[in-house]
């Protein structure tokens, strides 16, 4: 969607040697999430207010999805959070179309951040 789709296309175009978008942090053996997070936080530091870290974006995403009355299990699916209960793992989950509907609502309802 929007800028995310644009960015994903740029990543794919720039990386033809690996099946992974960020091979510095991911391989067939696993993902080094701590190193990736540290690198993103280092890049963010001069660009965001003090105290903001990449994890803050996950909290903001959850808050914005709640604001548009997105169901909790869909919020968990979008954010990659584990869900409670065995029944949550049954079936295919929400479709891409259903997910896009809520993400579109977030975009429409989000006010620009004032600096």
DARAVEN-V323078 format. One line per field, one symbol per residue. burial: b if it has 16 or more other ideal C-beta (glycine too) atoms within 10 Angstrom, else e. Layout:
burial->???
//
This chain:
burial->eeeeeeeeeeeeeeeeeeeeeeeebbeeeeeeeeeeeeeeeeeeeeeeeeeeeeeeeeeeebebbeebebeebbbbbbeeeeeeeeeeeeeeebeeeebeebbebbeeeeeeeee
//
